[in-house]
Amino acid sequence: MGSKPYSIHNDRVDKVNEPIGPISLLPDILAPSLDVIFVGAAPSPTAARIGHYYAGRGNRFWTLLHQAGFTPRLLDATEDHQVLQYGIGLTAVFTDRISTMNSLLPTPSRDEIADLERRIIACAPRFVCYNGKDVCRMCTGMSNPLWGEMSEPIGGSRRYVVPSSSGRADRWGMERLQLFIELRELVHAGGSSDK
């Protein structure tokens, strides 16, 4: 029995993985000269419903940030705007779609990637971190990116890839945490912007 996936946003029922319209479900949390901007694929139904990044019950993003030393305490998804004070920004490839699984998302258009790159370059972060290889593939077209630091920058920003913070990627366990720690050490080695 095949039912269509949906989610509720602002009292509307929207198809998952379909464009919502000319609105952003989660606006960018960005500022100039950040230490790192984390790039996700698209808001989860929970994140879109409550209006905060990485709000899904199984998402480990906030725990990983804290365990890696990016934040002095464990932040809740509802405190996502506070990341700016720690030199962190948040954005997504698709801000107008809800996704339950990145593999169901379409390939971003050249215009969508150009827009994402424009937003990132305008902020001039020290690092851009793709939250998962699938996000990196969407943004770069690379078929099999490696974990860790990438050789080519975007603008003047170094690029880095970590395993997705989704609960579906829990098999990466300590390796995922180690990559978050390595990124924090690279940021720290260059001197933090101390926002």
VOKOL-60444 format. One record per residue: residue number from 0; residue in one letter; x, y, z of N, C-alpha, C in turn. Coordinates in nm, 4 decimals. Layout:
BEGIN
   num   residuo       n_px       n_py       n_pz      ca_px      ca_py      ca_pz       c_px       c_py       c_pz
   NUM         A          X          Y          Z          X          Y          Z          X          Y          Z
...
END
This chain:
BEGIN
   num   residuo       n_px       n_py       n_pz      ca_px      ca_py      ca_pz       c_px       c_py       c_pz
     0         M     0.0849    -0.1168     0.0000     0.0000     0.0000     0.0000     0.0887     0.1221     0.0000
     1         G     0.0970     0.1948    -0.1111     0.1890     0.3068    -0.1227     0.1244     0.4391    -0.0929
     2         S     0.1573     0.4978     0.0200     0.1089     0.6324     0.0481     0.2196     0.7313     0.0175
     3         K     0.1806     0.8504    -0.0254     0.2794     0.9530    -0.0577     0.3326     1.0142     0.0709
     4         P     0.4641     1.0347     0.0786     0.5176     1.0996     0.1975     0.4747     1.2459     0.1989
     5         Y     0.4505     1.2991     0.3167     0.4140     1.4392     0.3279     0.4614     1.4913     0.4615
     6         S     0.4547     1.6217     0.4742     0.4810     1.6836     0.6027     0.3928     1.8060     0.6139
     7         I     0.3782     1.8542     0.7328     0.2943     1.9704     0.7563     0.3845     2.0891     0.7871
     8         H     0.3613     2.1991     0.7159     0.4371     2.3222     0.7378     0.3404     2.4388     0.7291
     9         N     0.3326     2.5160     0.8334     0.2422     2.6318     0.8350     0.1000     2.5921     0.7938
    10         D     0.0504     2.4846     0.8525    -0.0845     2.4345     0.8281    -0.1090     2.3907     0.6833
    11         R    -0.0037     2.3635     0.6077    -0.0170     2.3116     0.4719     0.0429     2.1725     0.4685
    12         V    -0.0103     2.0907     0.3831     0.0492     1.9597     0.3613     0.1311     1.9691     0.2341
    13         D     0.2576     1.9385     0.2438     0.3489     1.9471     0.1301     0.4129     1.8128     0.1050
    14         K     0.4326     1.7798    -0.0200     0.5015     1.6562    -0.0545     0.6478     1.6669    -0.0158
    15         V     0.6992     1.5624     0.0417     0.8402     1.5570     0.0744     0.9193     1.5496    -0.0556
    16         N     1.0332     1.6168    -0.0599     1.1242     1.6209    -0.1742     1.0704     1.7004    -0.2926
    17         E     0.9592     1.7685    -0.2767     0.9048     1.8558    -0.3807     0.9283     1.9999    -0.3397
    18         P     0.9484     2.0899    -0.4364     0.9641     2.2309    -0.4001     0.8385     2.2825    -0.3310
    19         I     0.8571     2.3621    -0.2295     0.7456     2.4185    -0.1548     0.6935     2.5431    -0.2263
    20         G     0.7814     2.6173    -0.2879     0.7449     2.7418    -0.3542     0.8550     2.8427    -0.3330
    21         P     0.8259     2.9675    -0.3559     0.9305     3.0696    -0.3477     0.9603     3.1144    -0.2046
    22         I     0.9529     3.0226    -0.1090     0.9856     3.0555     0.0294     1.1010     2.9679     0.0745
    23         S     1.1682     3.0113     0.1759     1.2747     2.9316     0.2350     1.2215     2.8719     0.3638
    24         L     1.2258     2.7390     0.3735     1.1797     2.6739     0.4947     1.2722     2.7036     0.6118
    25         L     1.4005     2.7070     0.5838     1.4994     2.7414     0.6854     1.5911     2.8472     0.6266
    26         P     1.5818     2.9684     0.6734     1.6733     3.0702     0.6209     1.8164     3.0412     0.6641
    27         D     1.9097     3.0856     0.5816     2.0509     3.0716     0.6157     2.0795     3.1355     0.7507
    28         I     2.1710     3.0746     0.8235     2.2259     3.1364     0.9444     2.3718     3.1627     0.9100
    29         L     2.3974     3.2794     0.8549     2.5293     3.3135     0.8017     2.5697     3.4532     0.8433
    30         A     2.6986     3.4763     0.8429     2.7561     3.6071     0.8710     2.8940     3.6096     0.8056
    31         P     2.9499     3.7276     0.7859     3.0844     3.7355     0.7273     3.1916     3.6771     0.8194
    32         S     3.2934     3.6206     0.7567     3.4175     3.5780     0.8251     3.3981     3.4729     0.9328
    33         L     3.3094     3.3795     0.9102     3.2905     3.2697     1.0057     3.4073     3.1719     0.9973
    34         D     3.4228     3.0915     1.1006     3.5230     2.9847     1.0981     3.4813     2.8752     1.0006
    35         V     3.3540     2.8346     1.0077     3.3064     2.7246     0.9237     3.1574     2.7403     0.8952
    36         I     3.1192     2.7107     0.7725     2.9782     2.7003     0.7357     2.9508     2.5534     0.7066
    37         F     2.8540     2.4970     0.7783     2.8104     2.3598     0.7532     2.6987     2.3631     0.6498
    38         V     2.7135     2.2807     0.5467     2.6155     2.2739     0.4381     2.5440     2.1399     0.4456
    39         G     2.4121     2.1453     0.4596     2.3292     2.0260     0.4570     2.2591     2.0142     0.3231
    40         A     2.1778     1.9107     0.3075     2.1067     1.8891     0.1808     1.9759     1.9674     0.1768
    41         A     1.8869     1.9401     0.2711     1.7551     2.0031     0.2773     1.6985     1.9795     0.4166
    42         P     1.6073     2.0649     0.4608     1.5487     2.0438     0.5933     1.4713     1.9125     0.6024
    43         S     1.4805     1.8489     0.7179     1.3973     1.7321     0.7456     1.2551     1.7825     0.7737
    44         P     1.1569     1.6940     0.7732     1.0212     1.7383     0.8078     1.0146     1.8067     0.9445
    45         T     1.0861     1.7525     1.0435     1.0850     1.8138     1.1765     1.1503     1.9507     1.1734
    46         A     1.2660     1.9618     1.1083     1.3350     2.0906     1.1002     1.2476     2.1942     1.0307
    47         A     1.1810     2.1555     0.9227     1.0939     2.2487     0.8509     0.9737     2.2879     0.9366
    48         R     0.9170     2.1918     1.0085     0.7985     2.2187     1.0897     0.8282     2.3171     1.2026
    49         I     0.9421     2.2986     1.2711     0.9704     2.3882     1.3844     1.0603     2.5049     1.3466
    50         G     1.1167     2.5015     1.2255     1.1952     2.6151     1.1775     1.3362     2.6231     1.2320
    51         H     1.3975     2.5071     1.2603     1.5343     2.5061     1.3132     1.6141     2.3927     1.2501
    52         Y     1.7415     2.4206     1.2252     1.8312     2.3243     1.1618     1.8552     2.2019     1.2497
    53         Y     1.8695     2.0869     1.1844     1.9085     1.9598     1.2466     1.8217     1.9268     1.3678
    54         A     1.6900     1.9412     1.3498     1.5956     1.9221     1.4604     1.5413     1.7801     1.4713
    55         G     1.5715     1.6954     1.3760     1.5210     1.5582     1.3826     1.5706     1.4853     1.5057
    56         R     1.4879     1.4052     1.5649     1.5205     1.3343     1.6902     1.6482     1.2524     1.6782
    57         G     1.6714     1.1919     1.5610     1.7889     1.1075     1.5448     1.9117     1.1788     1.4923
    58         N     1.9002     1.3093     1.4666     2.0151     1.3798     1.4110     2.1158     1.4109     1.5216
    59         R     2.2419     1.3832     1.4947     2.3479     1.3976     1.5961     2.4274     1.5280     1.5821
    60         F     2.3856     1.6174     1.4944     2.4642     1.7364     1.4643     2.5034     1.8148     1.5900
    61         W     2.4070     1.8465     1.6724     2.4346     1.9314     1.7894     2.5262     1.8603     1.8890
    62         T     2.5088     1.7299     1.9041     2.5965     1.6514     1.9919     2.7380     1.6483     1.9362
    63         L     2.7522     1.6275     1.8054     2.8847     1.6242     1.7428     2.9557     1.7584     1.7559
    64         L     2.8827     1.8680     1.7345     2.9448     2.0005     1.7515     3.0021     2.0167     1.8910
    65         H     2.9237     1.9776     1.9896     2.9687     1.9918     2.1276     3.0835     1.8962     2.1601
    66         Q     3.0691     1.7694     2.1232     3.1739     1.6717     2.1539     3.3055     1.7061     2.0846
    67         A     3.2990     1.7682     1.9680     3.4210     1.8052     1.8951     3.4824     1.9344     1.9478
    68         G     3.4116     2.0059     2.0330     3.4663     2.1280     2.0913     3.4311     2.2560     2.0168
    69         F     3.3373     2.2505     1.9246     3.2947     2.3721     1.8562     3.2121     2.4617     1.9474
    70         T     3.1341     2.3998     2.0376     3.0503     2.4760     2.1306     3.0830     2.4337     2.2733
    71         P     3.0784     2.5283     2.3684     3.1136     2.4956     2.5063     3.0078     2.4135     2.5789
    72         R     2.8874     2.4100     2.5234     2.7798     2.3299     2.5813     2.6969     2.2727     2.4674
    73         L     2.6167     2.1729     2.4996     2.5301     2.1109     2.4007     2.4147     2.2058     2.3704
    74         L     2.4078     2.2516     2.2458     2.2976     2.3365     2.2036     2.1810     2.2502     2.1585
    75         D     2.0629     2.3028     2.1726     1.9421     2.2401     2.1214     1.9143     2.3005     1.9839
    76         A     1.8455     2.2264     1.8984     1.8147     2.2776     1.7646     1.7444     2.4133     1.7706
    77         T     1.6634     2.4364     1.8729     1.5926     2.5646     1.8827     1.6873     2.6809     1.9126
    78         E     1.8118     2.6499     1.9427     1.9129     2.7532     1.9680     2.0065     2.7696     1.8480
    79         D     1.9630     2.7246     1.7308     2.0526     2.7219     1.6145     2.1138     2.8572     1.5805
    80         H     2.0440     2.9674     1.6044     2.1008     3.0992     1.5732     2.2208     3.1337     1.6616
    81         Q     2.2351     3.0660     1.7748     2.3480     3.0926     1.8628     2.4813     3.0449     1.8049
    82         V     2.4773     2.9614     1.6990     2.6035     2.9122     1.6425     2.6915     3.0262     1.5905
    83         L     2.6299     3.1357     1.5499     2.7086     3.2479     1.4977     2.8109     3.2976     1.5995
    84         Q     2.7744     3.2959     1.7275     2.8683     3.3430     1.8303     2.9881     3.2496     1.8471
    85         Y     2.9786     3.1291     1.7903     3.0901     3.0340     1.7947     3.1616     3.0248     1.6601
    86         G     3.1324     3.1193     1.5702     3.1999     3.1226     1.4408     3.1475     3.0201     1.3415
    87         I     3.0240     2.9753     1.3604     2.9647     2.8696     1.2779     2.8430     2.9245     1.2034
    88         G     2.8299     2.8846     1.0765     2.7121     2.9172     0.9976     2.6454     2.7907     0.9480
    89         L     2.5185     2.8028     0.9097     2.4402     2.6894     0.8620     2.3646     2.7275     0.7355
    90         T     2.3654     2.6385     0.6379     2.2889     2.6568     0.5159     2.2574     2.5194     0.4575
    91         A     2.1853     2.5197     0.3454     2.1491     2.3937     0.2802     2.1491     2.4118     0.1292
    92         V     2.1685     2.3017     0.0595     2.1618     2.3026    -0.0867     2.0218     2.3438    -0.1295
    93         F     1.9206     2.2785    -0.0710     1.7815     2.3087    -0.1013     1.7177     2.3713     0.0220
    94         T     1.6760     2.4946     0.0109     1.6083     2.5597     0.1237     1.4570     2.5605     0.1041
    95         D     1.4110     2.5145    -0.0126     1.2679     2.5179    -0.0432     1.2074     2.3779    -0.0544
    96         R     1.2772     2.2769    -0.0038     1.2291     2.1385    -0.0086     1.2427     2.0757     0.1294
    97         I     1.1610     1.9758     0.1526     1.1705     1.8940     0.2728     1.2202     1.7580     0.2272
    98         S     1.3125     1.6998     0.3017     1.3666     1.5705     0.2601     1.3734     1.4730     0.3760
    99         T     1.3316     1.3518     0.3492     1.3464     1.2442     0.4469     1.4666     1.1572     0.4143
   100         M     1.5175     1.1704     0.2908     1.6329     1.0926     0.2480     1.6993     1.1668     0.1314
   101         N     1.8262     1.2005     0.1477     1.8953     1.2797     0.0456     1.8970     1.2126    -0.0908
   102         S     1.8981     1.0808    -0.0929     1.9036     1.0110    -0.2216     1.7769     1.0326    -0.3043
   103         L     1.6701     1.0786    -0.2418     1.5465     1.1065    -0.3140     1.5422     1.2487    -0.3711
   104         L     1.6368     1.3308    -0.3312     1.6400     1.4683    -0.3821     1.6889     1.4703    -0.5262
   105         P     1.6429     1.5665    -0.6038     1.6924     1.5779    -0.7407     1.8347     1.6328    -0.7412
   106         T     1.9012     1.6189    -0.8534     2.0312     1.6828    -0.8697     2.0077     1.8339    -0.8740
   107         P     2.0812     1.9100    -0.7947     2.0603     2.0547    -0.7982     2.0953     2.1111    -0.9365
   108         S     2.0240     2.2135    -0.9751     2.0520     2.2785    -1.1027     2.1793     2.3622    -1.0910
   109         R     2.2335     2.4001    -1.2031     2.3516     2.4889    -1.2021     2.3200     2.6177    -1.1290
   110         D     2.1983     2.6700    -1.1496     2.1589     2.7942    -1.0831     2.1523     2.7766    -0.9318
   111         E     2.1016     2.6617    -0.8862     2.0940     2.6375    -0.7412     2.2336     2.6270    -0.6802
   112         I     2.3253     2.5592    -0.7483     2.4631     2.5491    -0.6978     2.5320     2.6843    -0.7037
   113         A     2.5115     2.7590    -0.8110     2.5716     2.8924    -0.8232     2.5207     2.9834    -0.7112
   114         D     2.3919     2.9727    -0.6783     2.3357     3.0543    -0.5708     2.3974     3.0167    -0.4363
   115         L     2.4103     2.8870    -0.4100     2.4731     2.8412    -0.2855     2.6172     2.8911    -0.2779
   116         E     2.6928     2.8743    -0.3852     2.8319     2.9196    -0.3861     2.8410     3.0707    -0.3660
   117         R     2.7504     3.1464    -0.4261     2.7495     3.2917    -0.4095     2.7281     3.3283    -0.2628
   118         R     2.6331     3.2610    -0.1976     2.6058     3.2894    -0.0559     2.7273     3.2568     0.0306
   119         I     2.7920     3.1446     0.0005     2.9098     3.1044     0.0785     3.0256     3.2002     0.0549
   120         I     3.0564     3.2273    -0.0700     3.1695     3.3148    -0.1028     3.1492     3.4544    -0.0454
   121         A     3.0256     3.5037    -0.0452     2.9972     3.6364     0.0110     3.0300     3.6428     0.1599
   122         C     3.0192     3.5298     0.2287     3.0494     3.5257     0.3728     3.1970     3.5028     0.4011
   123         A     3.2699     3.4512     0.3034     3.4142     3.4258     0.3160     3.4514     3.3506     0.4446
   124         P     3.3902     3.2328     0.4681     3.4304     3.1555     0.5855     3.5693     3.0954     0.5644
   125         R     3.6329     3.0563     0.6721     3.7623     2.9890     0.6596     3.7445     2.8482     0.6051
   126         F     3.6361     2.7801     0.6442     3.6064     2.6442     0.5995     3.4607     2.6331     0.5579
   127         V     3.4363     2.5464     0.4618     3.3016     2.5026     0.4248     3.3008     2.3522     0.4492
   128         C     3.2068     2.3056     0.5299     3.2000     2.1631     0.5619     3.0707     2.1040     0.5080
   129         Y     3.0853     2.0039     0.4214     2.9699     1.9330     0.3676     2.9293     1.8245     0.4660
   130         N     2.8050     1.8295     0.5115     2.7537     1.7338     0.6088     2.7075     1.6078     0.5350
   131         G     2.8045     1.5283     0.4920     2.7788     1.4038     0.4217     2.8345     1.4051     0.2808
   132         K     2.8758     1.2866     0.2343     2.9283     1.2755     0.0977     2.8218     1.3087    -0.0056
   133         D     2.6952     1.2751     0.0241     2.5898     1.3062    -0.0725     2.5769     1.4568    -0.0916
   134         V     2.5933     1.5342     0.0136     2.5885     1.6802     0.0024     2.7081     1.7285    -0.0791
   135         C     2.8250     1.6720    -0.0532     2.9440     1.7076    -0.1303     2.9244     1.6761    -0.2787
   136         R     2.8690     1.5589    -0.3076     2.8422     1.5224    -0.4480     2.7468     1.6214    -0.5133
   137         M     2.6416     1.6609    -0.4402     2.5465     1.7585    -0.4940     2.6154     1.8905    -0.5289
   138         C     2.7074     1.9322    -0.4418     2.7711     2.0628    -0.4577     2.8879     2.0638    -0.5548
   139         T     2.9553     1.9510    -0.5693     3.0788     1.9489    -0.6491     3.0706     1.8625    -0.7737
   140         G     2.9766     1.7701    -0.7773     2.9692     1.6764    -0.8885     3.0693     1.5623    -0.8776
   141         M     3.1495     1.5599    -0.7712     3.2446     1.4504    -0.7509     3.1678     1.3219    -0.7226
   142         S     3.2103     1.2130    -0.7853     3.1363     1.0878    -0.7672     3.1676     1.0191    -0.6351
   143         N     3.2904     1.0281    -0.5868     3.3262     0.9610    -0.4622     3.4253     1.0454    -0.3820
   144         P     3.3766     1.1537    -0.3203     3.4682     1.2370    -0.2416     3.5195     1.1617    -0.1191
   145         L     3.6371     1.1979    -0.0757     3.6968     1.1373     0.0433     3.6587     1.2173     0.1661
   146         W     3.6632     1.1523     0.2819     3.6401     1.2233     0.4085     3.7563     1.3179     0.4345
   147         G     3.7288     1.4245     0.5056     3.8334     1.5169     0.5464     3.8470     1.6352     0.4527
   148         E     3.9654     1.6946     0.4556     3.9874     1.8169     0.3784     4.0017     1.7864     0.2302
   149         M     3.9384     1.8697     0.1502     3.9451     1.8574     0.0050     4.0597     1.9449    -0.0459
   150         S     4.1107     1.9140    -0.1638     4.2256     1.9878    -0.2157     4.1883     2.1227    -0.2765
   151         E     4.0694     2.1343    -0.3331     4.0290     2.2578    -0.3999     3.9417     2.3436    -0.3089
   152         P     3.9771     2.4712    -0.2918     3.8927     2.5599    -0.2115     3.7715     2.6089    -0.2918
   153         I     3.6794     2.6721    -0.2237     3.5696     2.7437    -0.2875     3.5893     2.8893    -0.2512
   154         G     3.6180     2.9715    -0.3510     3.6608     3.1075    -0.3206     3.7894     3.0973    -0.2415
   155         G     3.7960     3.1641    -0.1291     3.9125     3.1542    -0.0422     3.8925     3.0593     0.0742
   156         S     3.7868     2.9796     0.0706     3.7516     2.8925     0.1830     3.7971     2.7489     0.1581
   157         R     3.8598     2.6901     0.2583     3.8970     2.5487     0.2514     3.7706     2.4652     0.2658
   158         R     3.7699     2.3472     0.2014     3.6520     2.2606     0.2059     3.6843     2.1308     0.2786
   159         Y     3.5809     2.0768     0.3439     3.5964     1.9601     0.4295     3.4683     1.8770     0.4199
   160         V     3.4828     1.7445     0.4320     3.3672     1.6540     0.4246     3.3642     1.5662     0.5493
   161         V     3.2479     1.5615     0.6147     3.2265     1.4723     0.7292     3.1112     1.3776     0.6969
   162         P     3.1069     1.2600     0.7609     2.9893     1.1747     0.7457     2.8648     1.2488     0.7965
   163         S     2.7540     1.2251     0.7341     2.6295     1.2915     0.7714     2.6015     1.2782     0.9209
   164         S     2.5435     1.3826     0.9765     2.5059     1.3781     1.1182     2.3726     1.3066     1.1391
   165         S     2.3091     1.2637     1.0327     2.1841     1.1892     1.0427     2.2030     1.0605     1.1219
   166         G     2.0996     1.0221     1.1939     2.1033     0.8946     1.2656     2.1250     0.7765     1.1725
   167         R     2.0885     0.7923     1.0446     2.1114     0.6852     0.9472     2.2600     0.6599     0.9243
   168         A     2.3437     0.7562     0.9612     2.4883     0.7423     0.9411     2.5601     0.7046     1.0706
   169         D     2.4869     0.6560     1.1678     2.5488     0.6208     1.2960     2.6544     0.5118     1.2839
   170         R     2.6534     0.4364     1.1768     2.7559     0.3327     1.1590     2.8958     0.3929     1.1575
   171         W     2.9056     0.5243     1.1283     3.0363     0.5909     1.1250     3.0861     0.6230     1.2650
   172         G     2.9994     0.6245     1.3640     3.0346     0.6387     1.5047     3.1555     0.7246     1.5351
   173         M     3.2612     0.6604     1.5859     3.3812     0.7329     1.6295     3.4545     0.7973     1.5122
   174         E     3.4507     0.7364     1.3953     3.5171     0.7980     1.2796     3.4510     0.9319     1.2466
   175         R     3.3202     0.9370     1.2563     3.2482     1.0624     1.2308     3.2903     1.1672     1.3325
   176         L     3.2916     1.1303     1.4591     3.3326     1.2249     1.5629     3.4772     1.2695     1.5405
   177         Q     3.5655     1.1761     1.5057     3.7065     1.2119     1.4813     3.7208     1.3144     1.3687
   178         L     3.6381     1.3016     1.2651     3.6438     1.3983     1.1551     3.5940     1.5354     1.1994
   179         F     3.4921     1.5408     1.2834     3.4473     1.6688     1.3397     3.5581     1.7289     1.4264
   180         I     3.6254     1.6444     1.5065     3.7356     1.6928     1.5912     3.8502     1.7432     1.5051
   181         E     3.8845     1.6698     1.3991     3.9920     1.7128     1.3091     3.9599     1.8484     1.2473
   182         L     3.8343     1.8683     1.2061     3.7953     1.9973     1.1505     3.8106     2.1068     1.2552
   183         R     3.7675     2.0798     1.3770     3.7808     2.1799     1.4847     3.9284     2.2106     1.5096
   184         E     4.0140     2.1107     1.5045     4.1582     2.1340     1.5245     4.2166     2.2175     1.4115
   185         L     4.1722     2.1941     1.2876     4.2181     2.2769     1.1762     4.1738     2.4216     1.1931
   186         V     4.0497     2.4389     1.2372     3.9994     2.5737     1.2626     4.0806     2.6386     1.3742
   187         H     4.1041     2.5633     1.4812     4.1774     2.6165     1.5968     4.3233     2.6483     1.5617
   188         A     4.3841     2.5628     1.4779     4.5239     2.5838     1.4396     4.5437     2.7150     1.3666
   189         G     4.4400     2.7594     1.2957     4.4502     2.8842     1.2211     4.4051     3.0039     1.3016
   190         G     4.3650     2.9819     1.4245     4.3142     3.0917     1.5068     4.1671     3.1133     1.4797
   191         S     4.0866     3.1013     1.5826     3.9420     3.1164     1.5695     3.9038     3.2616     1.5513
   192         S     3.7921     3.2830     1.4819     3.7421     3.4196     1.4654     3.6783     3.4706     1.5934
   193         D     3.6561     3.3807     1.6903     3.5992     3.4139     1.8212     3.4789     3.5058     1.8102
   194         K     3.3812     3.4644     1.7390     3.2576     3.5414     1.7239     3.1815     3.5410     1.8540
END
